[in-house]
């Protein structure tokens, strides 16, 4: 190996390890167009690019390692941002009078769910969420209506919130998920009738400004949290995005951890 080739190999290793592009190096170390100064020697940037390309082609596992590390760092950054948002908005997230609380209102651990009645993953998650509330009598379940799938979802959300005025929110919530068909106003009114609600009064209550405030607040919180889709679960300041196959196990595990150690953020 010549001194020059050894120098290039060392540079490649440094570039890969630091995830620094040739373009960035050119800006920082440029001595002439198309040249880099490395250890006092001028080397063509094309030559470096060729060696980098050759090195990565022969060692593709490095790209997997880089991607894995990048994913870990991005996840850590997102978690840190969410911790900050949770602390700054704890009352609106966990204790808003505009949101319905199922389970034990005085429970020691709050589980918050952002959901849409036309979200397939939310539908799949619902039995596990109900199972959690039924099996752990110290859990507060805070339900955040987040109708992201259009007007039909919004109408269903408003109907569910209006059903709370007649003491039937959680029953309406479960039936909107469990019964077949798209969730919309017609389905919500039919379910309300099946539950014995005063449908005319329900429709009036759906127009109450406080119900719109509840939807607006959930939307604002979701944006601050960087929510990418529904459902999103907050267990104290822990998060579970989506509806994994082992959702119930993850929920109970996170509840136990919060119960034992508390929240790092305000919750």
C-alpha positions in Angstrom: 0.0 0.0 0.0 1.4 3.4 -1.0 1.4 6.3 1.4 -1.2 8.0 -0.8 -3.5 5.0 -0.9 -3.1 4.5 2.9 -4.0 8.1 3.4 -7.1 7.7 1.2 -8.2 4.6 3.1 -7.9 6.4 6.4 -9.9 9.3 5.0 -12.6 6.9 3.8 -12.9 5.3 7.2 -13.2 8.8 8.8 -15.8 9.9 6.3 -17.9 6.7 6.8 -17.6 6.8 10.6 -18.6 10.5 10.8 -21.2 10.2 8.1 -19.7 13.2 6.3 -20.3 13.7 2.6 -17.6 14.6 0.1 -19.5 17.7 -0.6 -19.2 18.8 3.1 -15.5 18.0 3.2 -15.0 20.1 0.0 -16.6 23.1 1.8 -14.5 22.7 4.9 -11.1 21.8 3.4 -11.1 23.1 -0.1 -7.8 24.4 -1.4 -8.7 24.4 -5.1 -11.6 23.4 -7.3 -11.9 19.7 -7.3 -9.1 19.3 -4.7 -9.0 18.6 -1.0 -6.1 19.2 1.4 -5.5 16.2 3.6 -2.5 16.0 5.9 -0.9 18.7 3.7 -1.4 16.8 0.5 -3.7 17.8 -2.3 -6.0 15.0 -3.5 -8.7 15.1 -6.2 -12.2 14.9 -4.8 -13.2 12.5 -7.6 -10.5 10.1 -6.4 -11.9 10.2 -2.9 -15.4 9.7 -4.1 -14.2 6.6 -6.1 -12.5 5.1 -3.1 -15.6 5.8 -0.9 -17.8 4.1 -3.5 -15.4 1.1 -3.8 -15.2 0.8 0.0 -18.9 0.9 0.6 -19.5 -1.5 -2.3 -17.2 -4.0 -0.7 -18.5 -3.4 2.8 -22.3 -2.8 2.3 -23.0 -3.8 5.9 -21.7 -0.4 6.9 -24.7 1.2 5.3 -27.0 -1.0 7.3 -25.1 0.1 10.5 -25.3 3.7 9.5 -29.0 3.5 8.8 -29.6 1.7 12.1 -27.7 4.3 14.0 -29.5 7.2 12.2 -32.8 5.6 13.1 -31.8 5.3 16.7 -30.7 8.9 16.9 -33.8 10.2 15.2 -36.0 8.1 17.5 -34.1 9.6 20.5 -34.5 13.1 19.2 -38.3 12.5 18.6 -38.7 11.1 22.1 -36.9 14.1 23.6 -39.1 16.5 21.7 -42.2 14.6 22.8 -41.1 14.6 26.5 -40.8 18.4 26.3 -44.2 18.7 24.6 -45.8 16.4 27.2 -44.3 18.5 30.1 -45.4 21.8 28.6 -49.0 20.5 27.8 -49.6 18.1 30.6 -52.9 19.6 31.8 -54.4 19.6 28.3 -53.1 16.1 27.6 -54.0 14.3 30.8 -56.6 16.5 32.6 -58.6 18.4 30.0 -62.3 18.8 31.0 -63.0 18.6 27.2 -61.9 14.9 26.9 -63.7 11.8 28.2 -62.1 9.7 30.9 -62.9 6.0 31.1 -61.8 3.6 33.8 -60.9 5.1 37.1 -61.1 8.9 37.0 -58.9 9.0 40.1 -56.5 6.3 38.9 -52.7 6.5 39.4 -51.7 6.1 35.8 -53.1 7.9 32.8 -53.3 6.2 29.4 -54.1 8.7 26.6 -55.3 7.5 23.2 -55.6 9.7 20.1 -57.9 7.9 17.6 -60.3 8.2 14.6 -63.4 6.0 14.3 -62.5 5.3 10.7 -59.0 4.2 11.5 -58.5 0.4 11.0 -55.6 0.2 13.5 -57.7 2.0 16.1 -60.5 -0.5 15.5 -58.0 -3.3 16.0 -56.6 -1.7 19.2 -60.0 -1.1 20.8 -60.4 -4.6 22.4 -57.0 -4.4 24.0 -57.7 -0.9 25.4 -61.0 -2.1 26.9 -59.3 -5.1 28.3 -56.7 -2.9 30.0 -59.4 -0.8 31.7 -61.4 -3.9 32.8 -58.3 -5.6 34.2 -56.5 -2.7 35.9 -58.9 -0.7 38.1 -56.3 2.0 38.7 -55.9 3.1 35.1 -57.4 6.4 33.8 -58.1 6.1 30.1 -58.2 9.6 28.5 -59.8 9.4 25.0 -58.8 12.1 22.5 -61.1 12.3 19.4 -58.9 13.1 16.5 -60.9 12.8 13.3 -58.2 12.8 10.6 -60.2 11.0 7.9 -62.6 13.7 6.9 -66.1 14.9 7.6 -67.6 11.5 8.3 -65.0 10.9 11.0 -65.7 14.3 12.5 -69.4 13.7 12.6 -68.9 10.4 14.4 -66.6 12.1 16.9 -69.1 14.8 17.6 -71.8 12.3 18.1 -69.7 10.3 20.6 -68.8 13.4 22.6 -72.5 14.4 22.5 -73.4 11.0 23.9 -71.4 11.9 27.0 -74.1 14.4 27.8 -76.5 11.5 28.2 -74.0 9.2 30.0 -73.3 6.9 27.1 -70.0 8.0 25.7 -68.0 4.8 26.3 -70.8 2.6 25.0 -71.1 4.7 21.9 -67.3 4.7 21.5 -67.1 0.9 21.5 -70.1 0.3 19.2 -68.8 2.8 16.6 -65.7 0.6 16.4 -67.2 -2.8 16.7 -70.2 -2.5 14.4 -69.5 -2.9 10.7 -69.5 -0.1 8.2 -68.0 3.3 7.9 -68.3 5.6 10.9 -70.4 8.6 9.9 -73.3 10.6 11.2 -76.0 8.1 10.0 -74.2 5.2 11.7 -73.7 7.3 14.9 -77.4 8.3 15.1 -78.4 4.6 14.5 -76.1 3.5 17.3 -77.4 6.2 19.5 -81.0 5.0 19.0 -79.9 1.4 19.7 -78.4 2.7 23.0 -81.7 4.4 23.9 -80.4 7.9 23.6 -82.5 10.9 22.8 -81.4 11.3 19.2 -82.9 14.7 18.7 -81.1 16.1 21.7 -77.9 14.3 20.6 -78.0 16.2 17.3 -78.4 19.5 19.1 -75.5 18.7 21.4 -73.3 17.8 18.5 -73.4 21.5 17.6 -72.2 22.7 21.0 -69.1 24.9 20.7 -67.4 22.9 23.5 -67.5 19.8 21.4 -65.7 21.6 18.6 -63.2 22.9 21.1 -62.5 19.3 22.2 -61.6 18.3 18.6 -59.6 21.5 18.1 -57.6 20.9 21.3 -56.8 17.3 20.3 -55.7 18.4 16.8 -53.4 21.0 18.3 -51.8 18.6 20.7 -51.3 16.0 18.0 -49.5 18.5 15.9 -47.3 19.5 18.8 -46.5 15.8 19.5 -45.6 15.2 15.9 -48.3 12.6 15.5 -48.0 10.8 12.1 -51.2 8.8 12.3 -53.6 7.1 14.6 -53.7 5.6 17.1 -51.1 7.1 19.4 -50.9 6.0 23.0 -49.3 8.0 25.8 -48.8 6.0 29.0 -47.7 8.8 31.3 -44.8 10.1 29.2 -44.2 6.8 27.4 -45.5 6.5 23.8 -46.8 3.6 21.7 -47.5 4.5 18.1 -49.9 2.4 16.1 -51.5 -0.9 17.1 -48.8 -3.6 17.4 -49.8 -7.2 17.7 -48.7 -7.2 21.4 -50.4 -3.9 22.2 -52.0 -5.2 25.4 -48.7 -6.5 26.7 -47.0 -3.2 25.8 -49.7 -1.2 27.5 -49.5 -3.2 30.8 -45.7 -3.1 30.7 -45.7 0.7 30.3 -48.4 1.1 33.0 -46.3 -0.9 35.4 -43.2 1.1 34.7 -44.9 4.4 35.2 -46.5 3.1 38.3 -43.2 2.1 39.7 -40.9 4.9 38.5 -43.2 7.8 37.6 -42.8 10.1 34.6 -39.6 11.8 33.6 -41.7 14.6 32.2 -44.7 16.2 33.9 -47.7 14.0 33.5 
